[in-house]
Amino acid sequence: MAPAIPAAMERPHFIGIGGAGMSGIAKILAQRGAKVAGSDAKDSATAEALRAHGVTVHIGHAAEHLADDASAVVVSSAIRADNPELARAAELGIPVVHRSDALASLMDGLSAIAVAGTHGKTTTTSMLAVALTSLGEDPSYAIGGDLAGPGTNARHGGGRVFVAEADESDRSFQKYDPEVAIVLNVELDHHANYADLDEIHESFEAFAAKIRPGGALVVGEHAGARELARRVAGREDLRVITVGESEDSDARITAIVPNGMTSEVTVVLDGTAHTFTVSVPGRHYAHNAAAALAAGAAAGIEPAGLAQALTAYTGVGRRLQLKGEARGVQVIDSYAHHPTEMTADLEAMRAAAGDARLLVVFQPHLFSRTQELGTEMGAALTLADGSVVLDIYPAREDPIPGITSELIVDAARAAGADVTPVHDKDTVPDVIAGMAKPGDLVLTMGAGDVTDLGPRILDRLAGN
């Protein structure tokens, strides 16, 4: 039996319904029986998938898209104050609900596992969702990317567990009160919302404070995550579980054996060794899987079965996702947009490539992030044999004078990287076709629309 739909969510209207987080919530509500509608700037496969669930999706933003009888308007932090549907909601007196409040209402009455961290949230949430589904737990889940198996980012299940990706970018993860929380890492990012690293730490501490009494906090080996563990150490009603390769970790990773595009991972938890396959290469993905194992066990899932169920995870969209092969060249897509993520994915692909060349098409995401971290992004590109750097994808931001992708190009060249700036995205397939040789790996990288280039590069390589 589906949990009751909160009154405010019986007839919701989502502005920006095609977004990863928004579409997932809309999908779950539709599966629970709500009458869901919304709008997005452009049509997409996500919009079509929502329509298949009975959701009304309008293309473009206009006041007339908002029905007079809508029970609430759901927004994310990306929605601007001058949006015409938001203005219409004010005229009609329809309450406006933030995406995080809507998601929090879906978790009520369920055993929630919330996955947080500057990097790795989507992968770790996906691993848990797939493994629990494989075990027959029938979980509900809301993820920031589409699972390779079910091909969806969200689902209403009949089981007791709800697995959710918890977004720290606008502090919205502080709305949740999970039974188990994962914090993989804590780093400075989201510069438009956080002044410094201290504010980031305070935000994660506030998130941890919402864990239900008797619950558990699973922390990764990253220094920022371990700092969070130290900050909450005095809370007697909270169990802290550390994950990592260090000998003092509660869930200790004792082996990571690369095997092409997979890894064989061994984790010792409560004195028992569990060995399983992780279907994505790289040390950081092994750490994500170990965190998923520890969190699932903390939520009452038998760890031996869960470890083996983690092998059912076959990937998630944009997380080192193989898009295809043409003319002996493999094209892989990465969502990495922070220097730490970029370095981790590039190191993983460098190991997987062996003697082959690694070529990267990188699109910076946000002016504010480029302003603060452009030098580090450039340094990360030294791990590639050659890189194409596109203009900054602005997303929700207005330009910052003097901040362009040239900051990254200059830093990369200063560090010794072979970098080509390309300002016209449409020319990239030709550029890559001129660079790539049989056996090469091409990685499209970034959080913007660079992902659209993978199929086009493959078509150009194939001579279409």
N, C-alpha and C positions, 0 to 999 in steps of 0.2 A: 504493500500500500504506500503510495507516494505521500511524503510529508505535505502538510497543508501549505497552500500558497498564501503568503502574507497579503493582506488586503491591498497594500500599495502596489503589489506586483501582479494583480489579477489581470490588468489591461495596460501593461507598461509600453512606453514608447522610448526607444533607444536612439539617441543622436550619435551617429558614428557607429552603427550597428555592425559594420563589417570589420571592425578592429578585432584583434585576437582575443582580448579580454572581454570585450562587450559581446561579441558573437557567442562566446561560450555560455555566458549567463543567459542570454536570450534563448539559446538552444535548450538549456536545462529547464527553463520556465515553460517553454512550449511543450517539452516532453512531460512536464507535470500537469499540463492542461490549461495554462494561462493563454489569454488572447494577446499575442505579442506583435508589435509593429515597430518600425524604425526607419531610419534613413541613413544613407551613406553617400559620400561624394561621387563614387563611381561604382558601376556594377562589377561583380567579381564572382569567382567560384564560391567564396564564402557566402555571398548574398544568395546565390542559387541554392546552396545547401540549406540555408535557413528557410527559404521558400518551400523546400521539400518537407520541412517540419511544420508547415502551415503558417509561417511568419510572413507578415506583409512587409516588404522591403521597398521603400521609395528611393529613387536615385536622384541625388541633389538635395539641397536643404531649402525648404520653403515652409512658410507658416501653415499653408493648407495641408501639409502632410500630417500635422498633429491633429488627431481626432479629438473632438470636444469632450468625449467621455473617457479619455485616457486616465488611468488611475495614478500614474506618475510618469515623469520624464527622467530617464536614466542617462547620466552623462559621465564622461571621464575627464581627467584634468586637461586633455587635449582640446576640449570644446571651448571655443572662444565665447566671451560674454555677449558678443553681438550676433550670435547665431539666431536666425529668424524663428526657428522652432522654440528656442529658449525664450525669446521675447513673447511669443504667442502663449507659452505656458504661463508666463507671468500675467498676461492679460486674462487668461481663463482661471487663474488661481490654482493651477495644477501643481502639486508639489514636485520639486526637483530632488532626485536621489543620486548620490554619487555611486559609481560602479562598485566601489568597495562595500558600501552598505547593502547593495543588492546581493552581492556575493555572500556577505556575512549572514544575511537572512536565509539563504539557501542551506547553510551549514547547521542551522538551528536543529537541535535534537539528534544530531549525528556525531560520530566520532571523527573529528576533523584532524587531518594531518596537513599543516601548512608549510610550504617549502619556500624559504627565503635565502637571500644572498645576492651579492653584486653580480655574480656569474653562476651559471649552472642550474638555475631554477627550473627552466622548462624541461631540460633533460631529466633531472632527478624526479620531478613530478610525474613525467611520462613513464619513467622506469617503474615507479610505484603503481601507477594506474594499470599498466600492462601486466605487471606481475600479479597484482591482486585479482585482476580479471581472469588471468590464467589459472589462478587457484580456486576460482569459483566464488570469490567473495562479492562479486557484483557491485563494485564501488561506484560512487558518483565521482566525477572529476571535472576540474576546470583548469585548462592548461593554455599557455601562451603560444602554442604551436600545434600542428596537426600530427597525430601519431601515424607512423608509417603503416601499421597494421589496420586499425579501424578507420584511418583517414579522417579523424575528427579531433577537435580540440576540447570537446566537452560531452558529458553524458550524464543523464540521470539514471542511477542504478538503484536496485532494491535492497542493497546491503547496508550495513551499519557505518561504513567508512566513506568519508568525503575527502578526497585529496585535492588540494588547491595550491596553485602557484600564488605566492604572496609578494606583491609588488611594493618595493621600498621607495620607488622613484619620487612619489608625492606623499609619502608617509601613510598611504592608505592601508598598508598591512597592519597598522595599529588598531584597525576596526575588528580584527578577528580574535576569537578566543579559542584556539585549538587545544586539543588534548595532547598532541605531539607537534613540535615545531622543529624544522631543520634550518640551521643557518650555516651555509656552506663557506662563506667568506664575507668580509666587510672591507670595502675599499671606497675611496672617494670617487663619486660619480654624480650625475644629475646636478650639475653645477648651477642650474637655474633655481634649484630648490634647496640646496644645502651650501652653506657658506664655507664649511671646512669639514675635516674628518671628524672633529669632535661632535658636530651636529649629527653626522651619520651614526656614530657610536650611540649617541643619546636616542636616536630614532630606533635602532635595533634593540636597545635596552627596553624601550617602551613596548616594542613588539613582544619581547620575551616576557615582560610583566603580565601580558594578557593570557599566557598559557594557563590552562585550568589547574587548580590545586590538585596535586597528585600526578600531574602530567610530566612530560619529559621534553628536554631541549637537547637536540642532537647537533653538535658543532663540528665543523670540519677542522682540518689541520692548519688552515690559514691563520696568520697572526691576529688578524682582526676578529675572526671567529673565536679564537682562544681568549682574546681580551674580553669578549662578551661573556664567555664562561666564567672568567674571574669576577666580572661585575655582578653576576647573579649568584655567585657561590654561597651567599648567606641566606638564600631562600630555602627554608627547610622542606617546603611542600613541592619542590621541583627537583627532578632527577636530571642531572647533566650527563650526557653520554658523548665522549670524545671519539672522533673517527680520524684515522690517519696511519701513517707508516711508522711513527715514533713508537718506542717500546711502551710508553705509558698510556697509549690510546686504549680506550675501552673496546672499541671495534678496530682491531689492528690489521692493517693490510700488510700481509707478509710476502706476497708475490704478485707481480704484474708482468705477465709474459706476453710480449707482442706477437701477433700472428697475422701479418698483413693488415687487413682492415678490422681485425678483432683483437681482443686481449683475453688471456686466461687469468683470472683474478682469484686470490685466496684471501679470505678475511677470517680472523679469529675473533669470535664473539662468545663471551661467557665460557671461555676455555675450549670451545669447539671450532675446528677449522671448517670453513665452507668454501669450496672451489666452484667457480661458475664462469661462463663466458660472457664478456661484454661485447656487444656487436659494433661498437664504435671505437676506433683506436685512440690512444692517448691516455696519459696518466690521470689527467683531470676527470675523464669519464669513468675511470676505475674508482676514483674517490667519490664521484657522484653515486655510483652503484653501491658502494660500501655504506654511504649515508642512508640510502634508501633501505638497505637491509637493516641497519640499526633502528631506523624510525619505525619500520613495519613491525619489527620485533617488540619495540616499546609499546606499540599499539595493540599487542596481543596476538600477532600473527606468528605462527611457528616458524623459526628462522631457517631450518633446514629446507623446508618446502619453499619458502620465500626465495632463498638463494637460488635454487634451481629454476624457479619461476622467472627470475630476473633474466634468464637466457632467452625468454620469449620476447624481450624488448628488441625490436629491430630498427629503431631509430625514430626520429621526429623531424618534421620538415625544417630545413635550413640549419640543422646541426650536423655538419659534415655529411650532407645528403648527396649521394651519387645521383647526378641528373642524367648521365648517359655517357656513351663513348662513341667517338667518330674519328676515323682516320688514325686509329691507335692512340687517341688522346682522350683521357677521362676528364669529365667536368664535374666538379663537386661544389656544393653550395654551403656557405657558412654564414651564420648570423652574427659572428664576432664583430664588435664595434668598439670595445674598450681595449686598451693595449694589453692587459693581462689575458683577455680572451683571445685576442689576435695571436699572441705569442704561444698560448697553449695549443690552439688549433694548427698553427703553422708548424710547431714542433711535432705534433701528432702526424701531420701530413708529410713532413720531411722524413720521419721514420718510416712511414708507409711507402713512400716513394722509392726508397732505396737509392739506386744509382740514377733514377730518372730525374728530370728537371721539374721544379715546382714553379708555376707561373700564377700570379695573383692579380685579380681585378678587385681593387679596394675602393669602396665608396664611403667616405667619412659621414658620420651621422651626427647632426646638430652642430651649430656654430659654437655654442658654449662649450661642448665637449672638445671640439677641435682647438678652441682657444686655450683650454687648460691642459690638454693631453696630446696635442699634435706632435710634439717632439718625440714622445714615447711611441706614438703610432708609427712614425717614420722609422724609429729604431727597430720596431718589430718586423718591418718589411725586409730587413737584412737577412731574414731566414729564408726568403724566396730567391730563386735564381733570376727572376725578373718580375716587375710589378707595373701595372697600369693603375693610376690614381685618378679617380673621377672628381667632379665638383662635389661640394658638401650637399648632402640631402637635408633640407631644412626641417622636415616634419612640421612640428608645431611652432617653430621659432622664426622670428624675423632676423634678417642678416645683421651681423655685427661688423661695423666698419673695419676694414683691414684684415678680417679673418676669412681666409680662403684655404683651399686644399694645398696651395703652394707652401704653407707652413709644413705640411707633412712631406711634400716632395723635397723641400730644402733639407729637412732633418734626415730624411732617408738617404739622400745623396751624401750628406756630410758624414753619415755613418758607413758609407761604402756600398749602399744598395743601388741596383740598377733599376731606375724608376722612369716611367714615361707618363707625363700628365696628359689626360685626354678630357677635353671639355664637352665634347659632343658624344653622349652615351651611345647614340646610334652607330657610331663608327667603331665601337669596341670589337664586335665580331670580326671585322676586317683586320683590325690591329692584331688580335689574338691569332687569327688564322695565319698571319704573316710571321708570328713569333713561334708558334707551337710546332713541335716535331713529334712523330710517332713515339709513344712511350711517356710523353710528358703528362703531368697532372696540372689541370687548370682549376684554380679555386676562386669562385666569386664570393666576395666577403663584404659584409656590412648589413646594417639593420634597415636600409631603405629599399628602393626598387631595383637595386643591383641584381637581386634574385631573378628578375625577368630576363637577364642576359644569358643565363645558362642554356636554355633551349635555342636561343638565337645563335650562340657560339657553336653549338653542336650542328645546327643546320648549315652554318657557313663552312664548318670543317668538312661536312659531308658533301659540300658542293651544291647545296640546294639554293 
